[in-house]
Protein backbone atom coordinates (compact mmCIF):
# COMPACT_ATOMS: atom_id res chain seq x y z
CA UNK A 1 0.00 0.00 0.00
CA UNK A 2 1.44 3.35 -0.95
CA UNK A 3 1.55 6.28 1.46
CA UNK A 4 -1.30 8.24 -0.12
CA UNK A 5 -3.65 5.26 -0.01
CA UNK A 6 -2.56 4.48 3.55
CA UNK A 7 -3.48 7.93 4.88
CA UNK A 8 -6.73 7.98 2.91
CA UNK A 9 -7.68 4.58 4.38
CA UNK A 10 -6.67 5.75 7.85
CA UNK A 11 -8.84 8.87 7.65
CA UNK A 12 -11.78 6.85 6.37
CA UNK A 13 -11.31 4.32 9.17
CA UNK A 14 -11.16 7.00 11.88
CA UNK A 15 -14.34 8.60 10.52
CA UNK A 16 -16.08 5.19 10.46
CA UNK A 17 -15.04 4.41 14.04
CA UNK A 18 -16.10 7.88 15.22
CA UNK A 19 -19.51 7.57 13.61
CA UNK A 20 -19.90 4.01 14.90
CA UNK A 21 -19.25 5.35 18.40
CA UNK A 22 -21.95 8.00 17.80
CA UNK A 23 -19.47 10.85 18.27
CA UNK A 24 -19.36 14.13 16.43
CA UNK A 25 -16.05 15.43 15.17
CA UNK A 26 -16.26 18.07 17.88
CA UNK A 27 -16.71 15.53 20.67
CA UNK A 28 -13.95 13.22 19.45
CA UNK A 29 -11.55 16.12 19.03
CA UNK A 30 -12.38 17.36 22.52
CA UNK A 31 -11.99 13.88 24.06
CA UNK A 32 -8.70 13.34 22.22
CA UNK A 33 -7.29 16.76 23.08
CA UNK A 34 -6.74 17.73 19.46
CA UNK A 35 -8.24 20.54 17.43
CA UNK A 36 -11.45 20.06 15.50
CA UNK A 37 -9.73 21.42 12.40
CA UNK A 38 -6.92 18.85 12.71
CA UNK A 39 -9.34 15.93 13.14
CA UNK A 40 -11.35 17.08 10.14
CA UNK A 41 -8.20 17.27 8.04
CA UNK A 42 -7.17 13.77 9.14
CA UNK A 43 -10.55 12.34 8.14
CA UNK A 44 -10.38 13.84 4.64
CA UNK A 45 -6.69 13.05 4.10
CA UNK A 46 -5.36 16.60 4.19
CA UNK A 47 -3.22 16.07 7.31
CA UNK A 48 -1.04 13.09 8.12
CA UNK A 49 -1.40 12.34 11.83
CA UNK A 50 1.61 11.46 13.92
CA UNK A 51 1.79 8.64 16.41
CA UNK A 52 0.94 10.91 19.35
CA UNK A 53 -2.29 12.06 17.67
CA UNK A 54 -3.22 8.48 16.74
CA UNK A 55 -2.73 7.35 20.33
CA UNK A 56 -4.98 10.19 21.53
CA UNK A 57 -7.65 9.32 18.97
CA UNK A 58 -7.57 5.62 19.84
CA UNK A 59 -7.79 6.40 23.55
CA UNK A 60 -10.70 8.77 22.98
CA UNK A 61 -12.47 6.05 20.99
CA UNK A 62 -11.61 3.56 23.75
CA UNK A 63 -10.09 1.11 21.28
CA UNK A 64 -6.64 -0.43 20.85
CA UNK A 65 -4.53 1.64 18.47
CA UNK A 66 -4.18 -1.34 16.12
CA UNK A 67 -7.93 -1.07 15.42
CA UNK A 68 -7.26 2.18 13.57
CA UNK A 69 -5.35 0.20 10.96
CA UNK A 70 -7.88 -2.57 10.35
CA UNK A 71 -8.79 -1.22 6.92
CA UNK A 72 -10.57 -4.39 5.82
CA UNK A 73 -13.52 -3.74 8.13
PDB file of N, CA, C and O in Angstrom:
ATOM      1  N   UNK A   1       0.857  -1.175   0.000  1.00  0.00           N
ATOM      2  CA  UNK A   1       0.000   0.000   0.000  1.00  0.00           C
ATOM      3  C   UNK A   1       0.903   1.239   0.000  1.00  0.00           C
ATOM      4  O   UNK A   1       1.824   1.356   0.808  1.00  0.00           O
ATOM      5  N   UNK A   2       0.618   2.145  -0.915  1.00  0.00           N
ATOM      6  CA  UNK A   2       1.437   3.350  -0.952  1.00  0.00           C
ATOM      7  C   UNK A   2       0.980   4.330   0.136  1.00  0.00           C
ATOM      8  O   UNK A   2      -0.080   4.163   0.738  1.00  0.00           O
ATOM      9  N   UNK A   3       1.794   5.341   0.367  1.00  0.00           N
ATOM     10  CA  UNK A   3       1.551   6.281   1.464  1.00  0.00           C
ATOM     11  C   UNK A   3       0.231   7.031   1.305  1.00  0.00           C
ATOM     12  O   UNK A   3      -0.511   7.189   2.274  1.00  0.00           O
ATOM     13  N   UNK A   4      -0.062   7.486   0.111  1.00  0.00           N
ATOM     14  CA  UNK A   4      -1.295   8.244  -0.119  1.00  0.00           C
ATOM     15  C   UNK A   4      -2.535   7.395   0.198  1.00  0.00           C
ATOM     16  O   UNK A   4      -3.462   7.861   0.860  1.00  0.00           O
ATOM     17  N   UNK A   5      -2.536   6.160  -0.277  1.00  0.00           N
ATOM     18  CA  UNK A   5      -3.651   5.262  -0.011  1.00  0.00           C
ATOM     19  C   UNK A   5      -3.739   4.927   1.478  1.00  0.00           C
ATOM     20  O   UNK A   5      -4.834   4.810   2.028  1.00  0.00           O
ATOM     21  N   UNK A   6      -2.590   4.773   2.123  1.00  0.00           N
ATOM     22  CA  UNK A   6      -2.562   4.481   3.554  1.00  0.00           C
ATOM     23  C   UNK A   6      -3.277   5.580   4.347  1.00  0.00           C
ATOM     24  O   UNK A   6      -4.159   5.292   5.156  1.00  0.00           O
ATOM     25  N   UNK A   7      -2.894   6.829   4.114  1.00  0.00           N
ATOM     26  CA  UNK A   7      -3.484   7.927   4.880  1.00  0.00           C
ATOM     27  C   UNK A   7      -4.955   8.147   4.527  1.00  0.00           C
ATOM     28  O   UNK A   7      -5.743   8.546   5.384  1.00  0.00           O
ATOM     29  N   UNK A   8      -5.324   7.892   3.289  1.00  0.00           N
ATOM     30  CA  UNK A   8      -6.734   7.979   2.912  1.00  0.00           C
ATOM     31  C   UNK A   8      -7.532   6.913   3.654  1.00  0.00           C
ATOM     32  O   UNK A   8      -8.600   7.194   4.199  1.00  0.00           O
ATOM     33  N   UNK A   9      -7.007   5.683   3.673  1.00  0.00           N
ATOM     34  CA  UNK A   9      -7.676   4.583   4.378  1.00  0.00           C
ATOM     35  C   UNK A   9      -7.756   4.861   5.870  1.00  0.00           C
ATOM     36  O   UNK A   9      -8.764   4.560   6.508  1.00  0.00           O
ATOM     37  N   UNK A  10      -6.700   5.432   6.424  1.00  0.00           N
ATOM     38  CA  UNK A  10      -6.672   5.748   7.852  1.00  0.00           C
ATOM     39  C   UNK A  10      -7.732   6.793   8.195  1.00  0.00           C
ATOM     40  O   UNK A  10      -8.457   6.636   9.178  1.00  0.00           O
ATOM     41  N   UNK A  11      -7.829   7.848   7.404  1.00  0.00           N
ATOM     42  CA  UNK A  11      -8.837   8.871   7.645  1.00  0.00           C
ATOM     43  C   UNK A  11     -10.248   8.323   7.547  1.00  0.00           C
ATOM     44  O   UNK A  11     -11.115   8.654   8.357  1.00  0.00           O
ATOM     45  N   UNK A  12     -10.470   7.482   6.548  1.00  0.00           N
ATOM     46  CA  UNK A  12     -11.780   6.854   6.371  1.00  0.00           C
ATOM     47  C   UNK A  12     -12.099   5.958   7.559  1.00  0.00           C
ATOM     48  O   UNK A  12     -13.236   5.935   8.031  1.00  0.00           O
ATOM     49  N   UNK A  13     -11.120   5.230   8.038  1.00  0.00           N
ATOM     50  CA  UNK A  13     -11.314   4.323   9.171  1.00  0.00           C
ATOM     51  C   UNK A  13     -11.638   5.102  10.444  1.00  0.00           C
ATOM     52  O   UNK A  13     -12.535   4.722  11.195  1.00  0.00           O
ATOM     53  N   UNK A  14     -10.909   6.189  10.686  1.00  0.00           N
ATOM     54  CA  UNK A  14     -11.161   7.004  11.876  1.00  0.00           C
ATOM     55  C   UNK A  14     -12.578   7.572  11.823  1.00  0.00           C
ATOM     56  O   UNK A  14     -13.291   7.561  12.826  1.00  0.00           O
ATOM     57  N   UNK A  15     -12.982   8.064  10.666  1.00  0.00           N
ATOM     58  CA  UNK A  15     -14.342   8.596  10.524  1.00  0.00           C
ATOM     59  C   UNK A  15     -15.371   7.509  10.794  1.00  0.00           C
ATOM     60  O   UNK A  15     -16.351   7.745  11.500  1.00  0.00           O
ATOM     61  N   UNK A  16     -15.159   6.319  10.239  1.00  0.00           N
ATOM     62  CA  UNK A  16     -16.077   5.193  10.462  1.00  0.00           C
ATOM     63  C   UNK A  16     -16.181   4.866  11.953  1.00  0.00           C
ATOM     64  O   UNK A  16     -17.282   4.711  12.482  1.00  0.00           O
ATOM     65  N   UNK A  17     -15.040   4.762  12.624  1.00  0.00           N
ATOM     66  CA  UNK A  17     -15.037   4.414  14.043  1.00  0.00           C
ATOM     67  C   UNK A  17     -15.709   5.506  14.876  1.00  0.00           C
ATOM     68  O   UNK A  17     -16.435   5.211  15.825  1.00  0.00           O
ATOM     69  N   UNK A  18     -15.465   6.759  14.517  1.00  0.00           N
ATOM     70  CA  UNK A  18     -16.095   7.878  15.216  1.00  0.00           C
ATOM     71  C   UNK A  18     -17.613   7.817  15.070  1.00  0.00           C
ATOM     72  O   UNK A  18     -18.348   7.934  16.051  1.00  0.00           O
ATOM     73  N   UNK A  19     -18.067   7.633  13.845  1.00  0.00           N
ATOM     74  CA  UNK A  19     -19.512   7.566  13.606  1.00  0.00           C
ATOM     75  C   UNK A  19     -20.131   6.343  14.270  1.00  0.00           C
ATOM     76  O   UNK A  19     -21.244   6.413  14.791  1.00  0.00           O
ATOM     77  N   UNK A  20     -19.418   5.228  14.253  1.00  0.00           N
ATOM     78  CA  UNK A  20     -19.903   4.008  14.895  1.00  0.00           C
ATOM     79  C   UNK A  20     -20.039   4.188  16.411  1.00  0.00           C
ATOM     80  O   UNK A  20     -20.887   3.566  17.052  1.00  0.00           O
ATOM     81  N   UNK A  21     -19.189   5.050  16.966  1.00  0.00           N
ATOM     82  CA  UNK A  21     -19.252   5.353  18.401  1.00  0.00           C
ATOM     83  C   UNK A  21     -20.245   6.482  18.696  1.00  0.00           C
ATOM     84  O   UNK A  21     -20.363   6.927  19.838  1.00  0.00           O
ATOM     85  N   UNK A  22     -20.952   6.939  17.669  1.00  0.00           N
ATOM     86  CA  UNK A  22     -21.951   8.005  17.796  1.00  0.00           C
ATOM     87  C   UNK A  22     -21.347   9.290  18.363  1.00  0.00           C
ATOM     88  O   UNK A  22     -21.931   9.948  19.224  1.00  0.00           O
ATOM     89  N   UNK A  23     -20.157   9.625  17.854  1.00  0.00           N
ATOM     90  CA  UNK A  23     -19.471  10.846  18.271  1.00  0.00           C
ATOM     91  C   UNK A  23     -19.421  11.832  17.115  1.00  0.00           C
ATOM     92  O   UNK A  23     -19.234  11.441  15.962  1.00  0.00           O
ATOM     93  N   UNK A  24     -19.587  13.097  17.424  1.00  0.00           N
ATOM     94  CA  UNK A  24     -19.356  14.128  16.426  1.00  0.00           C
ATOM     95  C   UNK A  24     -17.854  14.372  16.322  1.00  0.00           C
ATOM     96  O   UNK A  24     -17.082  13.950  17.183  1.00  0.00           O
ATOM     97  N   UNK A  25     -17.458  15.050  15.269  1.00  0.00           N
ATOM     98  CA  UNK A  25     -16.048  15.429  15.171  1.00  0.00           C
ATOM     99  C   UNK A  25     -15.666  16.291  16.371  1.00  0.00           C
ATOM    100  O   UNK A  25     -14.580  16.136  16.929  1.00  0.00           O
ATOM    101  N   UNK A  26     -16.539  17.179  16.758  1.00  0.00           N
ATOM    102  CA  UNK A  26     -16.265  18.073  17.879  1.00  0.00           C
ATOM    103  C   UNK A  26     -16.001  17.293  19.166  1.00  0.00           C
ATOM    104  O   UNK A  26     -15.055  17.584  19.898  1.00  0.00           O
ATOM    105  N   UNK A  27     -16.848  16.301  19.430  1.00  0.00           N
ATOM    106  CA  UNK A  27     -16.707  15.534  20.672  1.00  0.00           C
ATOM    107  C   UNK A  27     -15.452  14.672  20.651  1.00  0.00           C
ATOM    108  O   UNK A  27     -14.748  14.584  21.658  1.00  0.00           O
ATOM    109  N   UNK A  28     -15.159  14.028  19.511  1.00  0.00           N
ATOM    110  CA  UNK A  28     -13.946  13.216  19.445  1.00  0.00           C
ATOM    111  C   UNK A  28     -12.709  14.090  19.581  1.00  0.00           C
ATOM    112  O   UNK A  28     -11.772  13.727  20.290  1.00  0.00           O
ATOM    113  N   UNK A  29     -12.694  15.217  18.923  1.00  0.00           N
ATOM    114  CA  UNK A  29     -11.546  16.122  19.026  1.00  0.00           C
ATOM    115  C   UNK A  29     -11.353  16.579  20.470  1.00  0.00           C
ATOM    116  O   UNK A  29     -10.232  16.605  20.980  1.00  0.00           O
ATOM    117  N   UNK A  30     -12.444  16.935  21.114  1.00  0.00           N
ATOM    118  CA  UNK A  30     -12.379  17.357  22.519  1.00  0.00           C
ATOM    119  C   UNK A  30     -11.855  16.227  23.400  1.00  0.00           C
ATOM    120  O   UNK A  30     -10.955  16.440  24.213  1.00  0.00           O
ATOM    121  N   UNK A  31     -12.413  15.027  23.243  1.00  0.00           N
ATOM    122  CA  UNK A  31     -11.990  13.882  24.059  1.00  0.00           C
ATOM    123  C   UNK A  31     -10.539  13.502  23.812  1.00  0.00           C
ATOM    124  O   UNK A  31      -9.851  13.036  24.721  1.00  0.00           O
ATOM    125  N   UNK A  32     -10.071  13.701  22.576  1.00  0.00           N
ATOM    126  CA  UNK A  32      -8.704  13.338  22.219  1.00  0.00           C
ATOM    127  C   UNK A  32      -7.706  14.452  22.535  1.00  0.00           C
ATOM    128  O   UNK A  32      -6.498  14.218  22.536  1.00  0.00           O
ATOM    129  N   UNK A  33      -8.197  15.644  22.799  1.00  0.00           N
ATOM    130  CA  UNK A  33      -7.295  16.758  23.081  1.00  0.00           C
ATOM    131  C   UNK A  33      -6.588  17.272  21.836  1.00  0.00           C
ATOM    132  O   UNK A  33      -5.450  17.737  21.900  1.00  0.00           O
ATOM    133  N   UNK A  34      -7.277  17.184  20.701  1.00  0.00           N
ATOM    134  CA  UNK A  34      -6.738  17.726  19.459  1.00  0.00           C
ATOM    135  C   UNK A  34      -7.757  18.714  18.897  1.00  0.00           C
ATOM    136  O   UNK A  34      -8.917  18.726  19.308  1.00  0.00           O
ATOM    137  N   UNK A  35      -7.313  19.535  17.961  1.00  0.00           N
ATOM    138  CA  UNK A  35      -8.244  20.536  17.431  1.00  0.00           C
ATOM    139  C   UNK A  35      -9.242  19.893  16.470  1.00  0.00           C
ATOM    140  O   UNK A  35      -8.954  18.895  15.809  1.00  0.00           O
ATOM    141  N   UNK A  36     -10.410  20.496  16.419  1.00  0.00           N
ATOM    142  CA  UNK A  36     -11.454  20.056  15.500  1.00  0.00           C
ATOM    143  C   UNK A  36     -10.954  20.150  14.062  1.00  0.00           C
ATOM    144  O   UNK A  36     -11.199  19.254  13.255  1.00  0.00           O
ATOM    145  N   UNK A  37     -10.263  21.224  13.747  1.00  0.00           N
ATOM    146  CA  UNK A  37      -9.727  21.415  12.405  1.00  0.00           C
ATOM    147  C   UNK A  37      -8.771  20.281  12.031  1.00  0.00           C
ATOM    148  O   UNK A  37      -8.830  19.754  10.920  1.00  0.00           O
ATOM    149  N   UNK A  38      -7.895  19.911  12.960  1.00  0.00           N
ATOM    150  CA  UNK A  38      -6.919  18.846  12.710  1.00  0.00           C
ATOM    151  C   UNK A  38      -7.622  17.512  12.477  1.00  0.00           C
ATOM    152  O   UNK A  38      -7.276  16.786  11.545  1.00  0.00           O
ATOM    153  N   UNK A  39      -8.597  17.186  13.307  1.00  0.00           N
ATOM    154  CA  UNK A  39      -9.340  15.934  13.135  1.00  0.00           C
ATOM    155  C   UNK A  39     -10.045  15.907  11.788  1.00  0.00           C
ATOM    156  O   UNK A  39     -10.012  14.895  11.086  1.00  0.00           O
ATOM    157  N   UNK A  40     -10.677  17.004  11.428  1.00  0.00           N
ATOM    158  CA  UNK A  40     -11.355  17.079  10.138  1.00  0.00           C
ATOM    159  C   UNK A  40     -10.393  16.853   8.984  1.00  0.00           C
ATOM    160  O   UNK A  40     -10.721  16.166   8.016  1.00  0.00           O
ATOM    161  N   UNK A  41      -9.212  17.429   9.089  1.00  0.00           N
ATOM    162  CA  UNK A  41      -8.204  17.267   8.036  1.00  0.00           C
ATOM    163  C   UNK A  41      -7.665  15.839   7.982  1.00  0.00           C
ATOM    164  O   UNK A  41      -7.328  15.349   6.904  1.00  0.00           O
ATOM    165  N   UNK A  42      -7.582  15.176   9.115  1.00  0.00           N
ATOM    166  CA  UNK A  42      -7.168  13.774   9.138  1.00  0.00           C
ATOM    167  C   UNK A  42      -8.208  12.922   8.415  1.00  0.00           C
ATOM    168  O   UNK A  42      -7.861  12.069   7.598  1.00  0.00           O
ATOM    169  N   UNK A  43      -9.471  13.156   8.717  1.00  0.00           N
ATOM    170  CA  UNK A  43     -10.545  12.341   8.140  1.00  0.00           C
ATOM    171  C   UNK A  43     -10.661  12.490   6.629  1.00  0.00           C
ATOM    172  O   UNK A  43     -11.093  11.559   5.950  1.00  0.00           O
ATOM    173  N   UNK A  44     -10.283  13.642   6.095  1.00  0.00           N
ATOM    174  CA  UNK A  44     -10.381  13.836   4.639  1.00  0.00           C
ATOM    175  C   UNK A  44      -9.020  13.800   3.954  1.00  0.00           C
ATOM    176  O   UNK A  44      -8.883  14.226   2.807  1.00  0.00           O
ATOM    177  N   UNK A  45      -8.018  13.291   4.663  1.00  0.00           N
ATOM    178  CA  UNK A  45      -6.688  13.053   4.096  1.00  0.00           C
ATOM    179  C   UNK A  45      -5.962  14.329   3.669  1.00  0.00           C
ATOM    180  O   UNK A  45      -5.253  14.335   2.663  1.00  0.00           O
ATOM    181  N   UNK A  46      -6.138  15.396   4.428  1.00  0.00           N
ATOM    182  CA  UNK A  46      -5.359  16.605   4.187  1.00  0.00           C
ATOM    183  C   UNK A  46      -4.148  16.627   5.114  1.00  0.00           C
ATOM    184  O   UNK A  46      -3.074  17.082   4.719  1.00  0.00           O
ATOM    185  N   UNK A  47      -4.312  16.139   6.342  1.00  0.00           N
ATOM    186  CA  UNK A  47      -3.225  16.067   7.311  1.00  0.00           C
ATOM    187  C   UNK A  47      -2.843  14.618   7.565  1.00  0.00           C
ATOM    188  O   UNK A  47      -3.689  13.723   7.569  1.00  0.00           O
ATOM    189  N   UNK A  48      -1.560  14.411   7.775  1.00  0.00           N
ATOM    190  CA  UNK A  48      -1.039  13.089   8.116  1.00  0.00           C
ATOM    191  C   UNK A  48      -0.765  13.067   9.617  1.00  0.00           C
ATOM    192  O   UNK A  48       0.172  13.717  10.080  1.00  0.00           O
ATOM    193  N   UNK A  49      -1.565  12.333  10.379  1.00  0.00           N
ATOM    194  CA  UNK A  49      -1.397  12.340  11.830  1.00  0.00           C
ATOM    195  C   UNK A  49      -0.142  11.601  12.265  1.00  0.00           C
ATOM    196  O   UNK A  49       0.252  10.596  11.673  1.00  0.00           O
ATOM    197  N   UNK A  50       0.470  12.126  13.313  1.00  0.00           N
ATOM    198  CA  UNK A  50       1.611  11.458  13.919  1.00  0.00           C
ATOM    199  C   UNK A  50       1.151  10.424  14.935  1.00  0.00           C
ATOM    200  O   UNK A  50      -0.038  10.302  15.230  1.00  0.00           O
ATOM    201  N   UNK A  51       2.097   9.700  15.450  1.00  0.00           N
ATOM    202  CA  UNK A  51       1.787   8.636  16.409  1.00  0.00           C
ATOM    203  C   UNK A  51       1.088   9.186  17.649  1.00  0.00           C
ATOM    204  O   UNK A  51       0.142   8.575  18.145  1.00  0.00           O
ATOM    205  N   UNK A  52       1.541  10.326  18.151  1.00  0.00           N
ATOM    206  CA  UNK A  52       0.942  10.910  19.351  1.00  0.00           C
ATOM    207  C   UNK A  52      -0.548  11.196  19.129  1.00  0.00           C
ATOM    208  O   UNK A  52      -1.372  10.902  19.995  1.00  0.00           O
ATOM    209  N   UNK A  53      -0.890  11.766  17.976  1.00  0.00           N
ATOM    210  CA  UNK A  53      -2.293  12.055  17.668  1.00  0.00           C
ATOM    211  C   UNK A  53      -3.094  10.768  17.534  1.00  0.00           C
ATOM    212  O   UNK A  53      -4.232  10.695  17.996  1.00  0.00           O
ATOM    213  N   UNK A  54      -2.509   9.754  16.905  1.00  0.00           N
ATOM    214  CA  UNK A  54      -3.221   8.483  16.740  1.00  0.00           C
ATOM    215  C   UNK A  54      -3.490   7.811  18.078  1.00  0.00           C
ATOM    216  O   UNK A  54      -4.550   7.219  18.279  1.00  0.00           O
ATOM    217  N   UNK A  55      -2.537   7.903  18.988  1.00  0.00           N
ATOM    218  CA  UNK A  55      -2.733   7.350  20.330  1.00  0.00           C
ATOM    219  C   UNK A  55      -3.881   8.081  21.024  1.00  0.00           C
ATOM    220  O   UNK A  55      -4.732   7.451  21.652  1.00  0.00           O
ATOM    221  N   UNK A  56      -3.904   9.400  20.910  1.00  0.00           N
ATOM    222  CA  UNK A  56      -4.978  10.188  21.532  1.00  0.00           C
ATOM    223  C   UNK A  56      -6.338   9.831  20.942  1.00  0.00           C
ATOM    224  O   UNK A  56      -7.323   9.705  21.670  1.00  0.00           O
ATOM    225  N   UNK A  57      -6.388   9.671  19.628  1.00  0.00           N
ATOM    226  CA  UNK A  57      -7.650   9.324  18.969  1.00  0.00           C
ATOM    227  C   UNK A  57      -8.116   7.941  19.405  1.00  0.00           C
ATOM    228  O   UNK A  57      -9.287   7.756  19.734  1.00  0.00           O
ATOM    229  N   UNK A  58      -7.210   6.973  19.409  1.00  0.00           N
ATOM    230  CA  UNK A  58      -7.571   5.616  19.835  1.00  0.00           C
ATOM    231  C   UNK A  58      -8.055   5.612  21.282  1.00  0.00           C
ATOM    232  O   UNK A  58      -9.046   4.956  21.604  1.00  0.00           O
ATOM    233  N   UNK A  59      -7.368   6.334  22.146  1.00  0.00           N
ATOM    234  CA  UNK A  59      -7.788   6.403  23.546  1.00  0.00           C
ATOM    235  C   UNK A  59      -9.162   7.047  23.680  1.00  0.00           C
ATOM    236  O   UNK A  59      -9.990   6.587  24.467  1.00  0.00           O
ATOM    237  N   UNK A  60      -9.407   8.100  22.922  1.00  0.00           N
ATOM    238  CA  UNK A  60     -10.702   8.773  22.976  1.00  0.00           C
ATOM    239  C   UNK A  60     -11.821   7.864  22.465  1.00  0.00           C
ATOM    240  O   UNK A  60     -12.955   7.940  22.937  1.00  0.00           O
ATOM    241  N   UNK A  61     -11.496   7.012  21.506  1.00  0.00           N
ATOM    242  CA  UNK A  61     -12.472   6.051  20.994  1.00  0.00           C
ATOM    243  C   UNK A  61     -12.573   4.807  21.872  1.00  0.00           C
ATOM    244  O   UNK A  61     -13.448   3.966  21.670  1.00  0.00           O
ATOM    245  N   UNK A  62     -11.681   4.697  22.837  1.00  0.00           N
ATOM    246  CA  UNK A  62     -11.605   3.559  23.752  1.00  0.00           C
ATOM    247  C   UNK A  62     -11.410   2.246  22.998  1.00  0.00           C
ATOM    248  O   UNK A  62     -12.095   1.251  23.234  1.00  0.00           O
ATOM    249  N   UNK A  63     -10.437   2.291  22.072  1.00  0.00           N
ATOM    250  CA  UNK A  63     -10.088   1.112  21.277  1.00  0.00           C
ATOM    251  C   UNK A  63      -8.575   0.960  21.266  1.00  0.00           C
ATOM    252  O   UNK A  63      -7.854   1.933  21.487  1.00  0.00           O
ATOM    253  N   UNK A  64      -8.082  -0.259  21.010  1.00  0.00           N
ATOM    254  CA  UNK A  64      -6.638  -0.427  20.849  1.00  0.00           C
ATOM    255  C   UNK A  64      -6.181   0.304  19.580  1.00  0.00           C
ATOM    256  O   UNK A  64      -6.909   0.343  18.589  1.00  0.00           O
ATOM    257  N   UNK A  65      -5.011   0.865  19.613  1.00  0.00           N
ATOM    258  CA  UNK A  65      -4.529   1.637  18.469  1.00  0.00           C
ATOM    259  C   UNK A  65      -4.493   0.797  17.193  1.00  0.00           C
ATOM    260  O   UNK A  65      -4.694   1.326  16.100  1.00  0.00           O
ATOM    261  N   UNK A  66      -4.243  -0.487  17.319  1.00  0.00           N
ATOM    262  CA  UNK A  66      -4.185  -1.337  16.122  1.00  0.00           C
ATOM    263  C   UNK A  66      -5.520  -1.369  15.383  1.00  0.00           C
ATOM    264  O   UNK A  66      -5.554  -1.649  14.185  1.00  0.00           O
ATOM    265  N   UNK A  67      -6.616  -1.087  16.079  1.00  0.00           N
ATOM    266  CA  UNK A  67      -7.929  -1.071  15.425  1.00  0.00           C
ATOM    267  C   UNK A  67      -8.047   0.053  14.393  1.00  0.00           C
ATOM    268  O   UNK A  67      -8.859  -0.032  13.471  1.00  0.00           O
ATOM    269  N   UNK A  68      -7.245   1.095  14.545  1.00  0.00           N
ATOM    270  CA  UNK A  68      -7.258   2.185  13.565  1.00  0.00           C
ATOM    271  C   UNK A  68      -6.768   1.717  12.197  1.00  0.00           C
ATOM    272  O   UNK A  68      -7.102   2.305  11.168  1.00  0.00           O
ATOM    273  N   UNK A  69      -5.979   0.657  12.203  1.00  0.00           N
ATOM    274  CA  UNK A  69      -5.345   0.202  10.964  1.00  0.00           C
ATOM    275  C   UNK A  69      -6.011  -1.025  10.357  1.00  0.00           C
ATOM    276  O   UNK A  69      -5.470  -1.625   9.429  1.00  0.00           O
ATOM    277  N   UNK A  70      -7.166  -1.402  10.864  1.00  0.00           N
ATOM    278  CA  UNK A  70      -7.884  -2.565  10.354  1.00  0.00           C
ATOM    279  C   UNK A  70      -8.761  -2.101   9.184  1.00  0.00           C
ATOM    280  O   UNK A  70      -9.982  -2.006   9.304  1.00  0.00           O
ATOM    281  N   UNK A  71      -8.120  -1.819   8.074  1.00  0.00           N
ATOM    282  CA  UNK A  71      -8.793  -1.216   6.919  1.00  0.00           C
ATOM    283  C   UNK A  71      -9.777  -2.162   6.216  1.00  0.00           C
ATOM    284  O   UNK A  71     -10.604  -1.704   5.427  1.00  0.00           O
ATOM    285  N   UNK A  72      -9.703  -3.439   6.480  1.00  0.00           N
ATOM    286  CA  UNK A  72     -10.574  -4.395   5.820  1.00  0.00           C
ATOM    287  C   UNK A  72     -11.989  -4.393   6.379  1.00  0.00           C
ATOM    288  O   UNK A  72     -12.891  -4.983   5.784  1.00  0.00           O
ATOM    289  N   UNK A  73     -12.189  -3.743   7.500  1.00  0.00           N
ATOM    290  CA  UNK A  73     -13.524  -3.738   8.126  1.00  0.00           C
ATOM    291  C   UNK A  73     -14.312  -2.545   7.669  1.00  0.00           C
ATOM    292  O   UNK A  73     -15.457  -2.365   8.084  1.00  0.00           O
TER     293      UNK A  73
END
